[in-house]
Amino acid sequence: MLLVAGAVVRFLFLARKPFWFDECFSVEVARMNLGNFLHLLWWREANMSLYYLLLRVWLRLEPPKGQSEFFIRSLSVLIAVAAIPAIYWLAWQLYDRRVALIAAGLLTFNAYSVRYSQEARSYALFLLLATLSSGFLIAFLRAPTRRNRIGYVLVSILAVYAHFYAFLLLVTHWMALRRLRSGARSFDQSTQPCPPLAKQIRRVWITIGLAVLPLLIFVAKTGAGPIRWIQRPGLRDVLEFYSELAGGSNWGLLTLYVVACIAAVASARRRLSGDGETEDQKGTTNWEPWRSQFLLLWLLFPVALTVLLSFARPVFLSRYMIFCLPPLLIFAAAGLARLRPSWLLSAVLAGIWLLGSEGIFFVYTHDFDNERDASVSAANFILDHAQPGDAVVFHIAGTRIPYEFVRSLRTGENTASPDFGDQHFTDQLGPQILFPYHGASLDYRDFTGKPTADFLRTIASSHPRVWIMLMNNGPADNPDPTTVMLTQILPESFPKILRWQFTRVEVRLYSK
């Protein structure tokens, strides 16, 4: 029932919100020919590479005629639904079946999960793999078998290739294991981290480190350039993140989650210090304090670390922290599971789901953490109003990406395919692309760069009108240097200008 309900709330209104730049980027990267695809990943887009690869396979399942936003986003929905049994498995290992059912129910109707399950990006995949990685870690600690060890290694590696911030999850795991191994007592003899197990754990870290070494090299090569647009967070940003993570469009739902988490902590407060010595129903010594510490580390440490690092270089972004959702839901479920009698638990859960439904209906039409751009609408506007002989120049190279996505929807064909000729592009798919342009199909070089003044002066003789699509080019009273250059150079040859404003996008038409 939970799987069905989870699928329903995520497939509902799946195509209501328009695609935005990041989603168009995912699709156009996945559509590129293999050579350009691999070159682009290594050159500048190694993050989320696993998702791009899965999307590349997924798009081949749909007939070439009829690419749709619904189908493209469906991959994220299916992945998000798979996270429901994954969190059940993790919570059952940490607590029991009652807590596992509650945690799975909370995830089913969590608006934050719904929001990112309806987006053609890697966040749903990241959440699933983070949950499975932690699940295999717990399974390995309780039963250090070869299967559990291999499962943890493989899923953890995949999580890093799904999103770089999975490194934070692995650091959290390392800290939790250090706490487990440095304590006066740990598990009983059946799962005690004795020297053989400690040796296995070292091999695990070495294997993961070698497997993700290409990504580490990529990060060292590119630095923080790909995320330089992130703003420095404040305390309110952090509080709003946890409120959104709880799934609410207001603070009420977060308050309920905090109370439930406090109840979970209170149930083990004597053991959190390590002074108490009790055995849980599975027969392990000091299991309760360690699992509470593990969940608290997972919930708080990645956020605290990224906020702290943001004083030097902003790296905190709420959607990158989606992997902190499982510990919040499991911890809250552990607190709620203490409610007796059953009708009281049912009433509280109904209240949580009622408040959560407000957040779900909110994300069907809005976004929690950002205002999506209108690049798709701007591209449609250009294609609707273009005339024969027109040309188009993109303010920054990447702005061509949503334009290509819109063209593919209009023709029912893949414009990233090398099968199209220049004449087909020019006559049937809109104005002739002048910049960036390295051939009829998208090239990895078409993803970066800016037009120059000398180039712009060469286009006047061959085109009566030139469209300019500008995106994220700064406020009107303080535009970026490229916008300033365009504004100064183009009127020399095209004295007439019309402007249209879209969300975070500006369209200009220069004519003679």
RODO-2510 file (C-alpha; in nm, 4 decimals, decimal comma):
residues 512
     n   res          X          Y          Z
     1     m     0,0000     0,0000     0,0000
     2     l     0,2776     0,2445     0,0848
     3     l     0,4495     0,1775    -0,2473
     4     v     0,1268     0,2405    -0,4370
     5     a     0,0556     0,5570    -0,2392
     6     g     0,4134     0,6751    -0,2876
     7     a     0,3885     0,6232    -0,6616
     8     v     0,0521     0,8010    -0,6823
     9     v     0,1603     1,1181    -0,5005
    10     r     0,4785     1,1359    -0,7103
    11     f     0,3246     1,0659    -1,0516
    12     l     0,0381     1,3070    -0,9802
    13     f     0,0882     1,6393    -1,1648
    14     l     0,4306     1,5170    -1,2755
    15     a     0,4443     1,7456    -1,5801
    16     r     0,2647     2,0441    -1,4256
    17     k     0,5770     2,2474    -1,3510
    18     p     0,7848     2,3517    -1,6529
    19     f     1,1295     2,2166    -1,7139
    20     w     1,4054     2,4501    -1,6057
    21     f     1,7703     2,4851    -1,7001
    22     d     1,9081     2,2064    -1,4791
    23     e     1,6579     1,9524    -1,6101
    24     c     1,7235     2,0520    -1,9699
    25     f     2,0920     2,0153    -1,8958
    26     s     2,0396     1,6574    -1,7709
    27     v     1,8498     1,5601    -2,0849
    28     e     2,0868     1,7197    -2,3338
    29     v     2,3920     1,5668    -2,1635
    30     a     2,2274     1,2238    -2,1709
    31     r     2,1417     1,2631    -2,5410
    32     m     2,4942     1,3447    -2,6570
    33     n     2,6894     1,0921    -2,8611
    34     l     2,9153     0,8731    -2,6509
    35     g     3,2394     1,0552    -2,7299
    36     n     3,1063     1,3972    -2,6376
    37     f     2,9251     1,2499    -2,3377
    38     l     3,2418     1,1029    -2,1882
    39     h     3,4492     1,4081    -2,2744
    40     l     3,1997     1,6420    -2,1073
    41     l     3,1833     1,4309    -1,7913
    42     w     3,5590     1,4375    -1,7498
    43     w     3,5990     1,7955    -1,8614
    44     r     3,3426     1,9650    -1,6389
    45     e     3,0367     1,7556    -1,5371
    46     a     3,1568     1,4503    -1,3450
    47     n     2,9072     1,5233    -1,0688
    48     m     2,5833     1,3262    -1,1101
    49     s     2,7527     1,1148    -1,3783
    50     l     2,5694     0,8007    -1,2647
    51     y     2,2333     0,9719    -1,3129
    52     y     2,3298     1,0960    -1,6592
    53     l     2,4237     0,7414    -1,7526
    54     l     2,0927     0,6000    -1,6235
    55     l     1,8968     0,8756    -1,7977
    56     r     2,0863     0,8001    -2,1172
    57     v     1,9587     0,4416    -2,1020
    58     w     1,6103     0,5509    -1,9917
    59     l     1,5623     0,7851    -2,2884
    60     r     1,6283     0,4991    -2,5276
    61     l     1,3194     0,3212    -2,3959
    62     e     1,0864     0,5875    -2,5317
    63     p     1,0114     0,6069    -2,9064
    64     p     1,2068     0,8869    -3,0784
    65     k     0,8812     1,0534    -3,1775
    66     g     0,7144     1,1866    -2,8680
    67     q     0,9777     1,2751    -2,6081
    68     s     0,7858     1,4152    -2,3117
    69     e     0,8600     1,5793    -1,9791
    70     f     0,6399     1,3187    -1,8084
    71     f     0,8443     1,0271    -1,9373
    72     i     1,1779     1,1946    -1,8657
    73     r     1,0826     1,2703    -1,5053
    74     s     0,9352     0,9231    -1,4534
    75     l     1,2837     0,7814    -1,3976
    76     s     1,3217     0,9936    -1,0834
    77     v     0,9762     0,8887    -0,9642
    78     l     1,0561     0,5183    -0,9898
    79     i     1,3850     0,5707    -0,8074
    80     a     1,2105     0,7713    -0,5339
    81     v     0,9487     0,4993    -0,4833
    82     a     1,2291     0,2445    -0,4420
    83     a     1,3574     0,4526    -0,1479
    84     i     1,0455     0,3578     0,0544
    85     p     1,1390    -0,0103     0,1048
    86     a     1,5020     0,1004     0,1424
    87     i     1,4245     0,3207     0,4419
    88     y     1,2032     0,0454     0,5834
    89     w     1,5000    -0,1942     0,5663
    90     l     1,7355     0,0536     0,7308
    91     a     1,4922     0,1462     1,0089
    92     w     1,4107    -0,2192     1,0772
    93     q     1,7807    -0,2948     1,1264
    94     l     1,8264     0,0024     1,3569
    95     y     1,5052    -0,0477     1,5560
    96     d     1,2184    -0,2839     1,4759
    97     r     0,9304    -0,3420     1,2373
    98     r     0,7051    -0,0849     1,4069
    99     v     0,9586     0,1945     1,3625
   100     a     1,0318     0,0762     1,0078
   101     l     0,6660     0,0996     0,9052
   102     i     0,6317     0,4479     1,0516
   103     a     0,9523     0,5680     0,8803
   104     a     0,8368     0,4258     0,5461
   105     g     0,4994     0,5958     0,5912
   106     l     0,6656     0,9293     0,6683
   107     l     0,8807     0,9058     0,3548
   108     t     0,5810     0,8088     0,1421
   109     f     0,4101     1,1411     0,2117
   110     n     0,7182     1,3594     0,2561
   111     a     0,6926     1,6695     0,0378
   112     y     1,0694     1,7125     0,0115
   113     s     1,0993     1,3676    -0,1396
   114     v     0,8018     1,4351    -0,3673
   115     r     0,9544     1,7618    -0,4842
   116     y     1,2815     1,6023    -0,5984
   117     s     1,1196     1,2871    -0,7309
   118     q     0,9467     1,5107    -0,9861
   119     e     1,2678     1,6532    -1,1244
   120     a     1,5019     1,5176    -1,3914
   121     r     1,8058     1,5448    -1,1669
   122     s     2,0063     1,3078    -0,9492
   123     y     1,8591     1,3961    -0,6095
   124     a     1,6128     1,1056    -0,5866
   125     l     1,8909     0,8657    -0,6855
   126     f     2,1245     1,0224    -0,4294
   127     l     1,8635     0,9760    -0,1558
   128     l     1,8072     0,6110    -0,2468
   129     l     2,1764     0,5239    -0,2590
   130     a     2,2521     0,7101     0,0658
   131     t     1,9785     0,5088     0,2375
   132     l     2,1039     0,1789     0,0957
   133     s     2,4646     0,2645     0,1803
   134     s     2,3748     0,3216     0,5449
   135     g     2,1594     0,0091     0,5400
   136     f     2,4467    -0,2077     0,4206
   137     l     2,6756    -0,0467     0,6776
   138     i     2,4429    -0,1463     0,9610
   139     a     2,3936    -0,4904     0,8099
   140     f     2,7712    -0,5332     0,7891
   141     l     2,8193    -0,4309     1,1516
   142     r     2,5527    -0,6711     1,2723
   143     a     2,6640    -0,9535     1,0444
   144     p     3,0069    -0,8906     0,8865
   145     t     2,9549    -1,1207     0,5913
   146     r     3,1150    -1,0902     0,2511
   147     r     2,7790    -1,0087     0,0932
   148     n     2,7130    -0,7177     0,3287
   149     r     3,0676    -0,5869     0,2865
   150     i     3,0469    -0,5973    -0,0927
   151     g     2,7003    -0,4413    -0,0820
   152     y     2,8266    -0,1505     0,1264
   153     v     3,1275    -0,0926    -0,0968
   154     l     2,9324    -0,1017    -0,4241
   155     v     2,6418     0,1143    -0,3111
   156     s     2,8719     0,3688    -0,1469
   157     i     3,0747     0,4019    -0,4662
   158     l     2,7573     0,4468    -0,6699
   159     a     2,6363     0,7104    -0,4239
   160     v     2,9510     0,9182    -0,4796
   161     y     2,9051     0,8937    -0,8561
   162     a     2,5426     0,9991    -0,8104
   163     h     2,6477     1,3129    -0,6214
   164     f     2,9789     1,4402    -0,4866
   165     y     2,8212     1,5236    -0,1510
   166     a     2,8028     1,1521    -0,0795
   167     f     3,1582     1,2056     0,0435
   168     l     2,9970     1,3758     0,3441
   169     l     2,7923     1,0636     0,4088
   170     l     3,1044     0,8482     0,4031
   171     v     3,2787     1,0840     0,6441
   172     t     2,9761     1,0500     0,8716
   173     h     3,0029     0,6715     0,8505
   174     w     3,3729     0,6908     0,9343
   175     m     3,3039     0,9087     1,2391
   176     a     3,0313     0,6715     1,3582
   177     l     3,2626     0,3741     1,3206
   178     r     3,5380     0,5556     1,5091
   179     r     3,2946     0,6145     1,7934
   180     l     3,1933     0,2499     1,7886
   181     r     3,5497     0,1217     1,7925
   182     s     3,6810     0,3701     2,0468
   183     g     3,4082     0,3082     2,3051
   184     a     3,4645     0,1043     2,6177
   185     r     3,2055    -0,1440     2,4935
   186     s     3,0478    -0,2121     2,1558
   187     f     2,8381    -0,4985     2,0282
   188     d     2,8384    -0,8482     2,1646
   189     q     3,0697    -1,1184     2,0372
   190     s     2,8479    -1,1983     1,7383
   191     t     2,9063    -0,8546     1,5869
   192     q     3,1895    -0,7072     1,7923
   193     p     3,4371    -0,4960     1,5891
   194     c     3,7299    -0,7185     1,6783
   195     p     4,0624    -0,6933     1,4909
   196     p     3,9485    -0,9082     1,1955
   197     l     3,6487    -0,6827     1,1433
   198     a     3,8628    -0,3712     1,1866
   199     k     4,0860    -0,5080     0,9118
   200     q     3,7851    -0,5575     0,6870
   201     i     3,6749    -0,2003     0,7512
   202     r     4,0177    -0,0729     0,6459
   203     r     3,9925    -0,2723     0,3234
   204     v     3,6481    -0,1235     0,2660
   205     w     3,7800     0,2337     0,2874
   206     i     4,0758     0,1519     0,0625
   207     t     3,8504    -0,0048    -0,2010
   208     i     3,6069     0,2866    -0,1974
   209     g     3,8942     0,5354    -0,2112
   210     l     4,0465     0,3713    -0,5178
   211     a     3,7093     0,3480    -0,6930
   212     v     3,6268     0,7153    -0,6450
   213     l     3,9812     0,8361    -0,7178
   214     p     3,8815     0,9687    -1,0636
   215     l     3,6238     1,1935    -0,8964
   216     l     3,8800     1,3133    -0,6434
   217     i     4,1134     1,4008    -0,9304
   218     f     3,8282     1,5813    -1,1045
   219     v     3,7518     1,7850    -0,7908
   220     a     4,1191     1,8736    -0,7530
   221     k     4,1336     1,9731    -1,1201
   222     t     3,8195     2,1889    -1,1303
   223     g     3,8142     2,3179    -0,7723
   224     a     3,5005     2,4971    -0,6538
   225     g     3,4350     2,6591    -0,9912
   226     p     3,1226     2,4549    -1,0771
   227     i     2,9512     2,5672    -0,7524
   228     r     3,0824     2,9225    -0,7280
   229     w     2,7252     3,0515    -0,7747
   230     i     2,6164     2,9181    -0,4308
   231     q     2,5406     3,1953    -0,1808
   232     r     2,6730     3,2025     0,1749
   233     p     2,4027     3,0617     0,4078
   234     g     2,2690     3,2193     0,7234
   235     l     2,1020     3,0695     1,0275
   236     r     1,7590     3,1189     0,8716
   237     d     1,8677     2,9239     0,5632
   238     v     1,9628     2,6276     0,7818
   239     l     1,6355     2,6401     0,9766
   240     e     1,4368     2,6658     0,6552
   241     f     1,6242     2,3655     0,5192
   242     y     1,5204     2,1470     0,8121
   243     s     1,1644     2,2773     0,7858
   244     e     1,1557     2,1847     0,4169
   245     l     1,3258     1,8522     0,4880
   246     a     1,0399     1,7686     0,7232
   247     g     0,8082     1,8286     0,4292
   248     g     0,6222     2,1326     0,5506
   249     s     0,5545     2,4652     0,3866
   250     n     0,5424     2,6130     0,7383
   251     w     0,7107     2,5547     1,0740
   252     g     0,4357     2,3388     1,2258
   253     l     0,5509     2,0097     1,0800
   254     l     0,9125     2,0677     1,1799
   255     t     0,7963     2,1302     1,5368
   256     l     0,6256     1,7894     1,5459
   257     y     0,9380     1,6224     1,4087
   258     v     1,1587     1,7918     1,6688
   259     v     0,9304     1,6744     1,9487
   260     a     0,9335     1,3194     1,8107
   261     c     1,3133     1,3231     1,7815
   262     i     1,3463     1,4486     2,1380
   263     a     1,1261     1,1604     2,2502
   264     a     1,3591     0,9182     2,0695
   265     v     1,6628     1,0698     2,2387
   266     a     1,4901     1,0644     2,5771
   267     s     1,4329     0,6910     2,5480
   268     a     1,8083     0,6339     2,5377
   269     r     1,9381     0,9368     2,7299
   270     r     2,1017     0,7196     2,9958
   271     r     2,2898     0,5274     2,7345
   272     l     2,3985     0,8153     2,5087
   273     s     2,6798     0,8980     2,7494
   274     g     2,7975     0,5372     2,7400
   275     d     2,7566     0,5003     3,1150
   276     g     2,4559     0,2707     3,1053
   277     e     2,4834    -0,0918     3,0154
   278     t     2,1720    -0,2525     2,8788
   279     e     2,0843    -0,5002     2,6122
   280     d     1,8233    -0,4428     2,3453
   281     q     1,5940    -0,7074     2,2081
   282     k     1,8590    -0,8160     1,9587
   283     g     2,1078    -0,8905     2,2317
   284     t     2,3698    -0,6229     2,1643
   285     t     2,5441    -0,4200     2,4319
   286     n     2,5178    -0,0401     2,4064
   287     w     2,3353    -0,0651     2,0734
   288     e     2,0806     0,2071     2,1599
   289     p     2,3286     0,4878     2,2318
   290     w     2,5339     0,4098     1,9221
   291     r     2,2391     0,4058     1,6836
   292     s     2,1175     0,7371     1,8291
   293     q     2,4632     0,8863     1,7850
   294     f     2,4783     0,7507     1,4305
   295     l     2,1466     0,9094     1,3322
   296     l     2,2318     1,2402     1,5004
   297     l     2,5676     1,2530     1,3213
   298     w     2,4020     1,1806     0,9879
   299     l     2,1331     1,4412     1,0466
   300     l     2,3497     1,7239     1,1780
   301     f     2,7154     1,6821     1,0861
   302     p     2,6983     1,7253     0,7034
   303     v     2,4937     2,0432     0,7414
   304     a     2,7168     2,1807     1,0164
   305     l     3,0332     2,1083     0,8188
   306     t     2,9125     2,2667     0,4942
   307     v     2,7863     2,5740     0,6789
   308     l     3,1215     2,6067     0,8530
   309     l     3,3120     2,5676     0,5247
   310     s     3,0845     2,8295     0,3701
   311     f     3,2574     3,1002     0,5715
   312     a     3,5567     3,0418     0,3415
   313     r     3,3764     2,9262     0,0258
   314     p     2,9960     2,8822     0,0114
   315     v     2,9185     2,5119    -0,0338
   316     f     2,5885     2,4693     0,1531
   317     l     2,2863     2,4155    -0,0704
   318     s     1,9740     2,2615     0,0717
   319     r     1,8978     2,0228    -0,2137
   320     y     2,2508     1,8851    -0,1930
   321     m     2,1650     1,7847     0,1646
   322     i     1,8691     1,5661     0,0694
   323     f     2,0635     1,2615     0,1930
   324     c     1,9987     1,3869     0,5484
   325     l     1,6282     1,3016     0,5124
   326     p     1,6444     0,9323     0,6247
   327     p     1,7880     1,0013     0,9733
   328     l     1,5237     1,2671     1,0377
   329     l     1,2402     1,0325     0,9423
   330     i     1,3819     0,7299     1,1261
   331     f     1,4594     0,9271     1,4400
   332     a     1,1112     1,0792     1,4381
   333     a     0,9598     0,7354     1,3753
   334     a     1,1482     0,5987     1,6775
   335     g     0,9956     0,8697     1,8948
   336     l     0,6463     0,8224     1,7523
   337     a     0,6678     0,4456     1,8022
   338     r     0,6702     0,5021     2,1783
   339     l     0,3156     0,6403     2,1679
   340     r     0,0569     0,4198     2,3330
   341     p    -0,2211     0,3229     2,2762
   342     s    -0,2291     0,2600     1,9027
   343     w    -0,5149     0,5020     1,8395
   344     l    -0,2994     0,7869     1,9719
   345     l    -0,0208     0,6983     1,7308
   346     s    -0,2723     0,6820     1,4461
   347     a    -0,4098     1,0233     1,5379
   348     v    -0,0627     1,1827     1,5495
   349     l     0,0376     1,0250     1,2187
   350     a    -0,2863     1,1484     1,0624
   351     g    -0,2017     1,4970     1,1850
   352     i     0,1496     1,4743     1,0401
   353     w     0,0197     1,3535     0,7065
   354     l    -0,2440     1,6254     0,7035
   355     l     0,0200     1,8934     0,7566
   356     g     0,2446     1,7176     0,5085
   357     s    -0,0276     1,7191     0,2424
   358     e    -0,0130     2,0982     0,2453
   359     g     0,3555     2,0747     0,1565
   360     i     0,2865     1,8163    -0,1160
   361     f     0,0260     2,0350    -0,2864
   362     f     0,2659     2,3273    -0,2510
   363     v     0,5454     2,1479    -0,4398
   364     y     0,3110     2,0502    -0,7213
   365     t     0,3209     2,4130    -0,8318
   366     h     0,6170     2,5685    -0,6463
   367     d     0,9686     2,4893    -0,5340
   368     f     1,0935     2,4848    -0,1777
   369     d     1,4433     2,6175    -0,2159
   370     n     1,4739     2,8076    -0,5427
   371     e     1,2826     2,9894    -0,8112
   372     r     1,3141     2,7955    -1,1340
   373     d     1,4129     2,9947    -1,4398
   374     a     1,1909     3,0415    -1,7444
   375     s     1,4552     2,9400    -1,9981
   376     v     1,2141     2,6972    -2,1669
   377     s     0,9494     2,9685    -2,2046
   378     a     1,2097     3,2084    -2,3448
   379     a     1,3277     2,9497    -2,5977
   380     n     0,9691     2,8824    -2,7043
   381     f     0,9161     3,2557    -2,7484
   382     i     1,2130     3,2838    -2,9844
   383     l     1,1006     2,9854    -3,1906
   384     d     0,7437     3,1183    -3,2076
   385     h     0,8458     3,4641    -3,3328
   386     a     1,1511     3,3876    -3,5468
   387     q     1,1508     3,4691    -3,9189
   388     p     1,3501     3,3181    -4,2073
   389     g     1,7037     3,4503    -4,2071
   390     d     1,7129     3,5144    -3,8325
   391     a     2,0083     3,4138    -3,6204
   392     v     2,0466     3,3537    -3,2501
   393     v     2,3378     3,4176    -3,0122
   394     f     2,3453     3,2921    -2,6558
   395     h     2,4827     3,5206    -2,3878
   396     i     2,6700     3,2297    -2,2311
   397     a     2,7219     2,9013    -2,4093
   398     g     2,5157     2,6973    -2,1652
   399     t     2,2016     2,8950    -2,2469
   400     r     2,1830     2,6986    -2,5709
   401     i     2,0917     2,3880    -2,3714
   402     p     1,7236     2,4688    -2,2922
   403     y     1,6889     2,5979    -2,6483
   404     e     1,7980     2,2595    -2,7830
   405     f     1,5638     2,0830    -2,5444
   406     v     1,2654     2,2875    -2,6688
   407     r     1,3558     2,2173    -3,0295
   408     s     1,3641     1,8446    -2,9601
   409     l     1,0140     1,8586    -2,8106
   410     r     0,8808     2,0504    -3,1094
   411     t     1,0175     1,8106    -3,3688
   412     g     0,9864     1,4897    -3,1715
   413     e     1,3488     1,4286    -3,2618
   414     n     1,6762     1,4342    -3,0741
   415     t     1,8534     1,7534    -3,1764
   416     a     2,1691     1,6293    -3,0085
   417     s     2,1849     1,3525    -3,2665
   418     p     2,4520     1,3900    -3,5359
   419     d     2,1992     1,2825    -3,8011
   420     f     2,0689     1,6350    -3,8564
   421     g     2,2301     1,8505    -4,1210
   422     d     2,2891     2,2256    -4,1004
   423     q     2,0120     2,3036    -4,3486
   424     h     1,7574     2,1059    -4,1446
   425     f     1,8599     2,2966    -3,8352
   426     t     1,8327     2,6357    -4,0000
   427     d     1,5116     2,5967    -4,1960
   428     q     1,2977     2,3822    -3,9709
   429     l     1,4201     2,4226    -3,6167
   430     g     1,4420     2,7987    -3,5709
   431     p     1,7021     3,0697    -3,6225
   432     q     2,0537     2,9781    -3,7245
   433     i     2,2728     2,9295    -3,4173
   434     l     2,5811     3,1500    -3,4375
   435     f     2,7194     3,1040    -3,0876
   436     p     2,8036     2,8586    -2,9463
   437     y     2,8339     2,6454    -3,2567
   438     h     3,0762     2,3629    -3,3293
   439     g     2,8568     2,1612    -3,5638
   440     a     2,4990     2,0533    -3,6208
   441     s     2,4830     1,8456    -3,3035
   442     l     2,5734     1,9510    -2,9509
   443     d     2,9446     1,9289    -2,8863
   444     y     3,1076     1,9251    -2,5449
   445     r     3,2608     2,2625    -2,6364
   446     d     2,9119     2,4112    -2,6712
   447     f     2,8676     2,4021    -2,2934
   448     t     3,1113     2,6801    -2,2047
   449     g     3,2350     3,0103    -2,3424
   450     k     3,1095     3,3589    -2,4216
   451     p     3,0847     3,5532    -2,7484
   452     t     3,3516     3,8138    -2,8215
   453     a     3,3195     4,1662    -2,9571
   454     d     3,5126     4,0774    -3,2740
   455     f     3,2793     3,7858    -3,3431
   456     l     2,9666     3,9981    -3,2975
   457     r     3,0935     4,2546    -3,5506
   458     t     3,1177     3,9836    -3,8188
   459     i     2,7505     3,8786    -3,8157
   460     a     2,5882     4,2015    -3,9412
   461     s     2,6390     4,1341    -4,3112
   462     s     2,4683     3,7948    -4,3193
   463     h     2,1587     3,8390    -4,1008
   464     p     1,8909     4,1093    -4,0857
   465     r     1,7866     4,0182    -3,7309
   466     v     1,9688     3,8604    -3,4396
   467     w     1,8076     3,7140    -3,1290
   468     i     2,0016     3,7259    -2,8029
   469     m     1,9119     3,5017    -2,5111
   470     l     2,0625     3,6164    -2,1818
   471     m     2,0439     3,4204    -1,8581
   472     n     2,1593     3,4932    -1,5035
   473     n     2,3317     3,8061    -1,6328
   474     g     2,2905     4,0154    -1,3195
   475     p     2,0522     4,2980    -1,2265
   476     a     1,9580     4,5618    -1,4815
   477     d     2,1592     4,8307    -1,3011
   478     n     2,4696     4,6116    -1,2706
   479     p     2,4857     4,3561    -1,5550
   480     d     2,7765     4,1220    -1,6100
   481     p     3,0605     4,2198    -1,8490
   482     t     2,9290     4,0090    -2,1374
   483     t     2,5907     4,1814    -2,1212
   484     v     2,7644     4,5199    -2,1195
   485     m     2,9673     4,4217    -2,4245
   486     l     2,6583     4,2975    -2,6118
   487     t     2,4724     4,6185    -2,5309
   488     q     2,7603     4,8288    -2,6656
   489     i     2,8583     4,6309    -2,9766
   490     l     2,5342     4,5100    -3,1375
   491     p     2,3682     4,8527    -3,1833
   492     e     2,6556     4,9459    -3,4125
   493     s     2,5048     4,7168    -3,6780
   494     f     2,1518     4,6629    -3,5445
   495     p     2,0092     4,9959    -3,4252
   496     k     1,6600     4,8629    -3,3468
   497     i     1,6102     4,6609    -3,0298
   498     l     1,3158     4,4922    -2,8577
   499     r     1,3323     4,3347    -2,5122
   500     w     1,1242     4,0719    -2,3303
   501     q     1,1789     3,9697    -1,9694
   502     f     1,1275     3,6199    -1,8298
   503     t     1,2180     3,4779    -1,4900
   504     r     1,5998     3,5003    -1,4741
   505     v     1,6095     3,5199    -1,8543
   506     e     1,6038     3,8143    -2,0954
   507     v     1,5354     3,7917    -2,4692
   508     r     1,6450     4,0666    -2,7072
   509     l     1,5834     4,1120    -3,0783
   510     y     1,8313     4,3299    -3,2641
   511     s     1,7375     4,4347    -3,6189
   512     k     1,8570     4,6768    -3,8855
***
